[in-house]
């Protein structure tokens, strides 16, 4: 069923109370549209199997939408001020100055993977809720050439919607602190494993984490 919205009648920057629980992205978008009056022009095949992050509080329509889509692997494209569509997240590529050899590309990719793990460990270890070792999660990251995470997707839930939201928020604008090599394929897939796996990330005192 379509929806008609008269352009210019909605101020997407005005704040309003939004209470949209984490849920299937299709239904979250429908609720968002009803709550804000914004027109959603999205192919359901694009949103199938994706989930939203809960939005609860006072937000502008644009900020609420941005939060809701965090971790979905999708980005907004506004057709006009009161209507939007979505597209798969992508990073604007800047041509590399040199093309590394296959062996060098492999070395850079391996080294960069270590940098990603270090940066994520440092960020996750700041919070008991998302401290590594207590949950399993599969994530995808889109990292800009400057080394800053531009988009993320939570492919599989941690089993706790509050933890899901905290995990996604912790990755927003995360700085890997190294330029991403052109040889690294996007998105980068990351698997966080529980302590029982024996392969979890470690939190150490030098990263500002107290306790055992």
MOFENSUL-V671898 format. One record per backbone hydrogen bond with DSSP energy under -1.0 kcal/mol. CO is the residue of the C=O (numbers start at 1). NH is the residue of the N-H. If there is no record, write none. Layout:
BEGIN
CO&NH  CO&NH
END
This chain:
BEGIN
6&9  11&14  12&62  16&59  18&57  20&55  23&52  24&28  25&29  26&30  27&31  28&32  29&33  30&34  31&35  32&36  33&37  39&84  43&46  44&48  47&50  50&25  55&20  57&18  59&16  60&64  61&65  62&66  63&67  64&68  65&69  67&70  68&53  69&72  71&154  73&89  75&87  77&85  80&83  82&39  83&79  83&80  84&41  85&77  87&75  101&105  102&106  103&107  104&108  105&109  106&110  107&111  108&112  109&113  110&114  111&115  112&116  113&117  114&118  115&119  116&120  117&121  118&122  119&123  120&124  121&125  123&126  124&127  131&134  133&195  137&192  138&155  138&156  139&190  140&153  141&188  142&150  142&151  144&147  147&176  148&144  151&142  152&73  153&140  153&155  160&164  161&165  162&166  163&167  164&168  165&169  166&170  171&174  174&149  181&184  188&141  190&139  192&137  194&197  195&198  204&207  205&208
END
